[in-house]
Amino acid sequence: MQLPSRYIWLTREGWYYILVLGFIIGGAILREVNLLVLLAGMMLGPLLFSWRWVATTIGRLSLQRRLPRTISVGDPLIIELEIANERRHLTSFAILATDQFEREAPPALDPPTQAEALAAAIAPDSTTRTSYRCLLTRRGRYRFGPIKLTTRFPLGLIAAAVRVECPAQLIVCPRVGRLAPRWEQWIDSERSGTQRTSPKRGLTEADYYGIREWRAGDSRRWIHWRTSARTNTLAVRQFEDQHTADVAIVLDLWLPSKPSDGAFGNVEVAVSVAATAVVDLCRRGNNTLTIGIHGKELDAWSAPATPAFAQDVLEKLAVVEAAPDDRLLAVIERVVESTLPGTRLIVFSTRSVDIERLLADLVARQAARQRSALTKTLWLDVTGPQLPQLFQLD
């Protein structure tokens, strides 16, 4: 049941107070003792004062939440709350902000998590900042809100609260691990024309191999000032020309019909491996990266390997879901069709795939190009012994 935007209730101490007050009033009526009547009246005053104070204090408060757009799994998260007191003559004391959040994609079965932050005092017509910390250990898209502002000041007999919707979303990207040195050898194995370096002037500033005289069109950033001062002529650095082939990554998130905890863990490992590989390839740059996902939904898209594209892929990997459906071949065909010949295909899978069966299916479909690409594909089963040699997750 959804609570109203503003409500007031008796606290546990308030109920005890009412109980004692009831005994006093009952004794005063039954015994006809005037002193008990006077005592009951004196006790009723603080109760009415508390009700009036909390109702006034909680009345004109506004709130804003500040949180980043994305974080990674395991990163500490600090969420700032700005509570504004819009009254001009009354200070709000002991305002407790109770925030709640839950993962909405992939959907979680756990109830919403609550976190609290306290603002000791908020002066009239001013804003106070408070914050709370949390640690999110699962990737996904999280929904925040609403926030409940509560106060029991000054006597703690009556509490008042106001609900502020303040919706917000946070994307928790998969955890990025570390690639072992053998990763370079594995990804470059049997690669034809993927990355070769020729000693000539390149268009980008890579590693330079020599120094030459200044030519028209050279950038000022290429000037080697020490050599220029020694020879009394402008000299510039000459860079290597990098040739990097395109790469396609297929993430096979398959689950058995009755998955165990280990199967769900394999899915998370596969997502982290794919995220780490994407970050590594986009850090190198100078190539086109294609991503294909086989899970609850099929998806494939391509873009130049840049940090912006890496961030876009991480956000999409944050919400992918595994599925028991076996449509891996359809994803591979879609990826191969959207890439140029010679693109290196890498598959990260949560299972041991029967490659011979996939090749037989492609022969039956007369898909020669897809079959040729599949024969040169690099396969990494995250459940196999090869994973620790290539990838490490702290």
Order of alpha helices (4+ residues) and beta strands (2+ residues): beta-alpha-alpha-beta-beta-beta-beta-beta-beta-beta-beta-beta-beta-beta-alpha-beta-beta-alpha-beta-beta-beta-alpha-beta-beta-alpha-alpha-beta-alpha-alpha-beta-alpha-beta
